[in-house]
Amino acid sequence: MNLPNKLTMLRVILVPVFMVFAALGRIGTAEYDPVMHLLAGVVFAAASFTDFLDGYLARKYHLVTDFGKFMDPLADKCLTTAAFIYMVVDGLCSPVVLAVVLFREFAVAGVRMIAAESGTVIAANMWGKVKTVVQMLTVICYYLVPFFMGPTDMLAFGLITQALCWVVAALTLLSGGIYLWQNRACFMQAK
């Protein structure tokens, strides 16, 4: 297993670590622990950085593999979906946004499975990468910013977070539509 693939697997391993800290953070409740919430953000940011790093190393050193093309987007989906679930539970992200994110991920995964049956591996496109970056930046802001804010800033923080979540939903729909359109030939093969 090459270094980019090891970094991808590290991201998968960091998902449950992030989830523990996110569960202990409990923002918006009387049990809110700003340190745990911040640690969730730090772990998420570190995991997100591995996404950039594994892709950069794979392209620079020609270490792109079918495993990486499959596992890298899957690791991203696990990480960002877990984060958005906690944001919904915390009440700062609409369940509709989460539903859009999940629907897009299931649709893309279905196309990839159909393509894999014919021996084709479909890598993420540019719009998918833009969507992932915006999702990751939204989550990082959600987990890191509150630690540095006062109690009076929380209303503005909540409104900005909700707006960013709707931007994520719009980009998720756009990237999913483009992805499905670009790979519509897979549907024709599935008949």
C-alpha positions in Angstrom: 0.0 0.0 0.0 1.5 3.3 -1.1 1.7 6.5 1.1 -1.4 8.2 -0.5 -3.5 5.1 0.2 -2.2 5.0 3.8 -3.2 8.6 4.3 -6.7 7.8 3.0 -6.9 4.9 5.5 -5.8 7.2 8.2 -8.7 9.5 7.3 -11.1 6.5 7.7 -9.6 5.8 11.1 -10.0 9.4 12.2 -13.7 9.3 11.6 -14.6 7.5 14.8 -12.1 9.7 16.7 -13.8 12.8 15.4 -17.2 11.3 16.3 -16.2 10.7 19.9 -15.1 14.4 20.4 -18.2 15.7 18.5 -20.5 13.7 20.7 -18.7 15.0 23.8 -18.8 18.6 22.6 -22.6 19.0 22.8 -22.7 22.6 21.6 -26.0 24.3 22.3 -26.7 22.3 25.5 -26.0 22.9 29.2 -23.3 20.2 28.9 -21.4 22.1 26.2 -17.7 21.3 26.4 -15.8 23.9 24.3 -12.6 21.9 24.5 -14.2 18.7 23.2 -15.9 20.7 20.4 -12.6 22.2 19.5 -10.8 18.9 19.5 -13.5 17.5 17.1 -12.7 20.4 14.8 -8.9 19.8 15.1 -9.4 16.1 14.3 -11.7 17.0 11.4 -9.2 19.5 10.0 -6.4 17.0 10.3 -8.4 14.4 8.5 -9.4 16.9 5.8 -5.8 17.8 5.3 -5.0 14.2 4.6 -7.5 14.4 1.7 -5.5 17.2 0.1 -2.2 15.5 0.9 -3.0 12.1 -0.4 -4.4 13.5 -3.7 -1.3 15.8 -4.1 1.2 13.0 -3.5 -0.7 10.5 -5.7 -0.7 12.9 -8.7 2.8 14.3 -8.1 4.5 10.9 -7.8 2.2 9.0 -10.2 0.8 6.8 -7.4 -2.8 6.9 -8.5 -4.4 3.5 -7.9 -7.9 2.1 -8.4 -8.0 1.6 -4.6 -7.3 5.3 -4.1 -9.9 6.3 -6.7 -12.5 4.3 -4.9 -11.5 4.7 -1.2 -10.6 8.4 -1.2 -14.1 9.6 -2.0 -15.6 7.0 0.3 -13.4 8.3 3.2 -14.5 11.9 2.4 -18.1 10.8 2.5 -17.8 9.0 5.8 -16.0 12.0 7.4 -18.3 14.7 6.1 -21.5 12.7 6.6 -20.6 12.1 10.2 -20.0 15.8 10.7 -23.3 16.9 9.1 -25.2 14.3 11.2 -23.8 15.9 14.4 -24.6 19.4 13.0 -28.2 18.3 12.5 -28.3 16.8 16.0 -26.9 20.1 17.4 -29.8 21.9 15.6 -27.6 24.1 13.4 -28.1 22.3 10.1 -31.4 21.5 8.5 -32.2 17.8 8.1 -33.0 18.7 4.4 -29.4 19.6 3.9 -28.3 16.2 5.3 -30.9 14.4 3.1 -29.5 16.2 0.0 -25.9 15.3 1.0 -26.9 11.6 1.6 -29.0 11.3 -1.6 -26.1 12.7 -3.7 -23.7 10.3 -2.1 -25.9 7.2 -2.6 -26.6 8.2 -6.2 -22.9 8.7 -7.0 -22.0 5.4 -5.2 -24.7 3.6 -7.3 -23.2 5.0 -10.5 -19.7 3.9 -9.3 -20.9 0.4 -8.6 -22.6 0.1 -12.0 -19.3 1.3 -13.6 -17.2 -1.1 -11.5 -19.2 -4.1 -12.9 -17.8 -3.3 -16.3 -14.3 -2.8 -14.9 -14.5 1.0 -15.0 -13.4 3.1 -12.0 -14.8 6.6 -12.0 -12.7 9.2 -10.1 -14.2 12.3 -8.6 -14.7 15.2 -10.9 -13.8 18.9 -10.3 -17.3 19.8 -9.0 -17.2 16.9 -6.6 -13.9 18.2 -5.3 -15.3 21.8 -4.9 -18.3 20.4 -3.1 -16.0 18.4 -0.7 -13.8 21.5 0.0 -16.8 23.7 0.8 -18.3 20.9 3.0 -15.0 20.5 4.9 -14.5 24.3 5.3 -18.1 24.6 6.7 -17.5 21.8 9.2 -14.1 23.2 10.2 -15.7 26.6 10.8 -18.5 25.0 12.8 -16.1 23.2 15.1 -13.3 25.8 15.5 -15.0 29.2 15.5 -17.2 28.8 18.7 -14.1 28.3 20.8 -13.0 31.8 20.1 -16.4 33.5 20.4 -18.2 35.0 23.3 -21.7 34.0 24.3 -23.2 37.0 22.5 -21.8 36.0 19.2 -23.6 32.6 19.1 -26.7 34.0 17.3 -24.6 35.3 14.4 -22.6 32.1 14.4 -25.8 30.0 14.2 -27.1 32.1 11.3 -23.8 31.9 9.4 -23.6 28.2 10.0 -27.1 27.6 8.6 -26.4 29.8 5.6 -23.2 27.8 4.9 -25.2 24.5 5.2 -27.6 25.7 2.5 -24.6 26.7 0.3 -23.3 23.1 0.8 -26.8 21.7 -0.2 -26.8 23.8 -3.4 -23.2 22.8 -4.4 -24.1 19.1 -3.5 -27.1 19.2 -5.8 -25.1 20.9 -8.6 -22.1 18.5 -8.3 -24.4 15.5 -8.2 -26.4 16.6 -11.2 -23.2 17.2 -13.2 -21.7 13.8 -12.1 -24.8 11.9 -13.1 -25.0 13.7 -16.4 -21.3 13.1 -17.2 -21.7 9.4 -16.4 -25.2 8.8 -17.9 -23.6 6.1 -20.1 -23.4 3.9 -17.0 -27.2 3.8 -16.9 -27.4 2.7 -20.5 -25.0 -0.2 -19.8 -27.1 -1.3 -16.7 -30.1 -2.3 -18.9 
